[in-house]
Amino acid sequence: MAERLHKIGDVAEVLGTTIRAIRYYEEEGLLKPVRTPGGTRLYSARTVDRLRAILALAKNGYSLESIRALAELRTKCATGDETRQAVSARLEELLAEIEQRMHDLRSLSVELRAARNVVQQCAGCRHPPSSEGCPKCPVIDRLPYVEMLNLIWDEGA
């Protein structure tokens, strides 16, 4: 029984991406679809899974160069053990980057919640939203403690 192949539009729809994005990754050498004699691109389940992995990395900010380096890493190794070492090392680097991003995002989340909570204290305030218009604003007192407020509040106030 022959493997079922999928047209580019179907792949784009299933993965929530565009035909152009799929063609881009093909042009960059990261995907190799089967071509019919008429030139129609057809994608195997494995190629769709490969694209899903590419899209996951791209969605999370990894550059084309980084994705390509990971995709080609195995081909640069002479043995399975060399592959294991190289791929494991790169995956550890990626995991460390992700852990750092998660830490940074948790810190940012705390900061944003703190800013939101301070700004909520302005509920019902009828004063103009500036240092001059509301000199006793609770935001002013919290500026040294909640950095995000310094972006929201008067510049240089």
ZIQUI-V624824 format. One record per backbone hydrogen bond with DSSP energy under -1.0 kcal/mol. CO is the residue of the C=O (numbers start at 1). NH is the residue of the N-H. Records with the same first field share a line. If there is no record, write none. Layout:
BEGIN
CO: NH ; NH
END
This chain:
BEGIN
6: 43
7: 11
8: 12
9: 13
10: 14
11: 15
12: 17
18: 22
19: 23
20: 24
21: 25
22: 26
23: 27
24: 28
25: 30
26: 29
34: 42
36: 39
40: 36
42: 34
43: 6
44: 48
45: 49
46: 50
47: 51
48: 52
49: 53
50: 54
51: 55
52: 56
53: 57
54: 58
55: 59
56: 60
57: 62
58: 61
63: 67
64: 68
65: 69
66: 70
67: 71
68: 72
73: 76
74: 77
79: 83
80: 84
81: 85
82: 86
83: 87
84: 88
85: 89
86: 90
87: 91
88: 92
89: 93
90: 94
91: 95
92: 96
93: 97
94: 98
95: 99
96: 100
97: 101
98: 102
99: 103
100: 104
101: 105
102: 106
103: 107
104: 108
105: 109
106: 110
107: 111
108: 112
109: 113
110: 114
111: 115
112: 116
113: 117
114: 118
115: 119
116: 120
118: 121
119: 122
120: 123
122: 125
128: 130
130: 134
134: 137
138: 142
142: 145 ; 146
146: 149
147: 150
148: 151 ; 152
149: 153
154: 157
END
